[in-house]
């Protein structure tokens, strides 16, 4: 991936055919009145099932972040660096997914967290990061280096800790489906991960 410097500010309308006149009914005729209006809303108390937008797969999210990383002209000018904590900005969103841009200074990290049941993917567009996770089979702590160009995709139950342990800043692009609605934070103890807090989207 190219080494790109990071800016550091601290039919026209169709006419419907005329409706047919209502059919005259004789007294005592109990046949249905075909001229009665249709499409009425359900009666009060009838449960209505809301439409559900299918979530994107981790593979589809992987493609989204990979392709966006290859178009730096769409995001490089937005990047900022924050001394106190990671800087982030929501680049786009819709009913089925959202995309975030995040910058990392050395020493900044997320801490262990989940993604509230959302699938996700992220790529390191610039710099290098480290990812910590617990093995599903052995429960052991695993560390993975994430140099520029690395892409990670995961399912709805995945937990990890991402941190910048390198000597320079890094920039990542993240995609989640459905859009994040909540995120739980965890503390790593000898017995494993223990949930300590839950954040909701309104806090971001």
N, C-alpha and C positions, 0 to 999 in steps of 0.2 A: 504494500500500500504506500502511496506517495507520502513523503515526509512533508507535511503541510504545517507551517507555523501557526501557532494558536494566538489569536488576539488576546491580550491580557488587560482589559479594563476591569483594579482591585475591586304546420301543416295546416293549416287553416282549420277553423272550427267546422265540424260536421254537424249538419242539421238532422235532428232526430226525426224519424217518420211520425206522422200524426197518429195519435192513439186511437184505437178502435172504440166506437161508442159502446157503452155498457149494454149487455143483453137484457132485454125486458124480461121480468119474471112474473109468472102468473100467481095469483093468490094461492097459498097453500104449497107452493113449490119449495121443497126443502133442499134442492140441489145447491151446491156451493155457489156463492156469488163470485164469478170470475172477475168482476170489475172491482172487487175489494182490493184495497192497497196491499202490497206485499213488502217484505223487507222491514217490517216493524221491529223495533228494538225488543229484546227479551222482556218478559214480564218481570215486575219487581221481585227480587229475591232469587231470580235465576242466576246461578254463577256464570261468570264470563271468564273464559280462559284467555289470558293475554298472549299476544304473539311473542314467540321466543326466537331471538336471532341466534343462529348456530355460531358457536365459537370457532375461531380459526385453529388449525392444528399447530403444534410446535414447528413442524416442517415449514408451513406457510409463513409463520412468524419469522423463522430463520431467513427465509428468502427476502422478506420485507426489510429487515435490518441490514442484511448483506448488500442489497441493491442500493439502499439509501446511503450507506457508507461509501459507496463508489461514486456518489454524486455530492462531493463536499461543498460545491457551490450553493447547495440548498440549505446548508446548516452551519458551515464554518464561521460565517459572520455573526452568528447568534451566540457563540460560545463566550462565556465569562468564567472567571476563576474567583472563588470565594475562599477567604482565609479561614473563616469560622467553621464552615461545613461545606459539604458538596453543593455545587450550584446545579440546578436542574430546570428544564423548561419543557412543557408539553408541546410537541411540534404539531400534532394532528390527532384527531380522534373521531370516532363514529360509534354506531351501536354495537359493532362487533370487535373493535380493537382500538388501541391508542398507541402513540409513539412518543417516547421521551428522549431528550438529549441531556446528558449528565457530564459534568467535568469533575475531575478528582485531582487534588493536590497531594503530594506525599504525606502519608500519615492518615488520610481520610478513609473512612470505611463505613459500611452499612450496618455492621453487626449482623448476627444471625436473624433471619426474617423469612416469612413465607410470603405468598402473593394473593392471599384471600381466596384461593380456589381458582385463580386465573392461570391460564397457560402463558408461557413467556419465552422470549429469546432476547439475547443482547449480543452486540459485537463490540470489540475494542477497536475504535476507529483510529485512535492515536495513542501512543504511549504503551504502558504495560501495567497490568493489574495482577492480583492474586485472588483465587477463590478457595474458600474453605467449605467443606461439606462433610456430612457423616455418611459413611457407606451404608447402603440399604441392607446388605447381607451381614457385614461384620460390625457395624456400628462404630467403626474406627474413624478418626478424624483424617480427612484427606485434604491435601493442599495441591493446587493446580496453578501453574503459571499461565498467564493469559497475555501473550504478546500481541502487538497490533495485527489485526486480521483475524484473530480468534473469534469464533462464533459459538455461543452456547445456547441450547434450547432445552426446555423442560416442561414437565406436566404440572397439573394443578396442585400436587401435594409436595412439590420440591421446596427445600429450605437450603439456604446458603448464606455465607458472609463474604462480601466482596470488598477488597481493600487495596489501597495503593501503597505498596511497600517498595516501590522503585524510587529513583532519584529525581524524577521529573513529573510534570502533569500528564494526565490521561483524559481521553474523551471517549464516551461510550454512547451507543444508540440502543434503546430498549423498545420492545413491542410487547403488549399484553392483550390477551383476549379471553374473556370479555374485559373491557377496561377495568382497571383496579378500583375496587370499592372499599376494600379494607386490607390491612396488612398487620400481622402479628409479629411481635419482636420476642426473641428468645435469649436466654442466658445459658452459656455452655457450662455445665457442671460435671463432676466426676460421674454422676449417674446418668448423664445425657443432657438433652436440651429441655429447659423449662420455660414456658411462656411467661413473660413478664408484663407485656402491654399490648394493646391493640389500637391501631390508628385507623381512622376512616378518611375517605377521599377529601372531605371538607377541610381537613387539617393540612393538605398540601397546597 
